[in-house]
Amino acid sequence: MQPAYYEDFEEIKNKYWSMLDGAVTNRASSFRIPVFICSHKDEVDGRIVVLRKSDRENNLLQFHTDFRSPKVEILKNNNKASLLFYDKEEKIQLRVKVNCEINNQNSITKESWKKTQHISRRCYLTDSPPGTSSENPTSGMISKLEDFDYTMDQSEEGFKNFTVIKCKIKTIEWLYLAAKGHRRAMFDIENKKESWLVP
Ligand SMILES: Cc1cc2nc3c(=O)[nH]c(=O)nc-3n(C[C@H](O)[C@H](O)[C@H](O)COP(=O)(O)O)c2cc1C
């Protein structure tokens, strides 16, 4: 028996949004850690990020980063990017093309920062930016940070580096692997068009 989303656009949309929504709260979900790909000129690079928010109504996905990280500089030059998801159990791949908005020290980051726990805040408290080269192997953190020896008040220092990347979805390409025959579909969100593709 094929699942309801085998050949039905509406069911496919329900399926991928439920997977995206689930990934935000479920640490075990494969969709929680997509690859985020962005590029500027000859520089194309992907890295894993944690999906922090999904919003079906507004076609948005969000993740957090450090304002000083190289990908922020890339996005300032070219805000077009892509998020790649794969769930091995479900055999579902999503290729999501997005336009990114960099949020730093504004109401959006304030809201997310409030929910960022004490232990997670230390990533934003390093002296040197992510990607800085080092003579020795390093976490980039002074030992007080490594030992979580800082107060919630002291962690506020990290707010200036805390950044929310808002990804406005343009297209979603769905691929479902099935023994009976794979199914591939394109959802053009901007133009509200759906179509089947040869897998
Ligand atoms: C499981 C996992 C989760 C990660 N989550 C994030 C994240 O949410 N945001 C982020 O900026 N980097 C995250 N990283 C680190 C990035 O993959 C990357 O190494 C780092 O952001 C530097 O990338 P850049 O040089 O392109 O800025 C994560 C890495 C792993 C392995």
PDBQT file of the ligand as one rigid body, heavy atoms in Angstrom, charges set to zero:
ROOT
HETATM    1  C1  LIG A 201      24.804  18.895  14.233  1.00  0.00    +0.000 C 
HETATM    2  C2  LIG A 201      25.319  20.263  13.888  1.00  0.00    +0.000 A 
HETATM    3  C3  LIG A 201      24.522  21.358  14.091  1.00  0.00    +0.000 A 
HETATM    4  C4  LIG A 201      24.968  22.642  13.770  1.00  0.00    +0.000 A 
HETATM    5  N1  LIG A 201      24.136  23.703  13.924  1.00  0.00    +0.000 NA
HETATM    6  C5  LIG A 201      24.528  24.936  13.526  1.00  0.00    +0.000 A 
HETATM    7  C6  LIG A 201      23.605  26.028  13.548  1.00  0.00    +0.000 A 
HETATM    8  O1  LIG A 201      22.429  25.911  13.910  1.00  0.00    +0.000 OA
HETATM    9  N2  LIG A 201      24.069  27.236  13.140  1.00  0.00    +0.000 N 
HETATM   10  C7  LIG A 201      25.350  27.418  12.700  1.00  0.00    +0.000 A 
HETATM   11  O2  LIG A 201      25.696  28.544  12.352  1.00  0.00    +0.000 OA
HETATM   12  N3  LIG A 201      26.230  26.407  12.667  1.00  0.00    +0.000 NA
HETATM   13  C8  LIG A 201      25.857  25.164  13.050  1.00  0.00    +0.000 A 
HETATM   14  N4  LIG A 201      26.728  24.113  12.982  1.00  0.00    +0.000 N 
HETATM   15  C9  LIG A 201      28.125  24.365  12.552  1.00  0.00    +0.000 C 
HETATM   16  C10 LIG A 201      28.168  24.568  11.028  1.00  0.00    +0.000 C 
HETATM   17  O3  LIG A 201      27.960  23.329  10.384  1.00  0.00    +0.000 OA
HETATM   18  C11 LIG A 201      29.480  25.213  10.574  1.00  0.00    +0.000 C 
HETATM   19  O4  LIG A 201      30.558  24.391  10.912  1.00  0.00    +0.000 OA
HETATM   20  C12 LIG A 201      29.695  26.595  11.161  1.00  0.00    +0.000 C 
HETATM   21  O5  LIG A 201      28.477  27.325  11.230  1.00  0.00    +0.000 OA
HETATM   22  C13 LIG A 201      30.696  27.427  10.354  1.00  0.00    +0.000 C 
HETATM   23  O6  LIG A 201      30.166  27.633   9.062  1.00  0.00    +0.000 OA
HETATM   24  P1  LIG A 201      30.551  28.875   8.131  1.00  0.00    +0.000 P 
HETATM   25  O7  LIG A 201      32.051  28.945   8.157  1.00  0.00    +0.000 OA
HETATM   26  O8  LIG A 201      30.028  28.534   6.830  1.00  0.00    +0.000 OA
HETATM   27  O9  LIG A 201      29.926  30.106   8.718  1.00  0.00    +0.000 OA
HETATM   28  C14 LIG A 201      26.280  22.814  13.267  1.00  0.00    +0.000 A 
HETATM   29  C15 LIG A 201      27.078  21.694  13.048  1.00  0.00    +0.000 A 
HETATM   30  C16 LIG A 201      26.614  20.448  13.343  1.00  0.00    +0.000 A 
HETATM   31  C17 LIG A 201      27.500  19.266  13.071  1.00  0.00    +0.000 C 
ENDROOT
TORSDOF 0
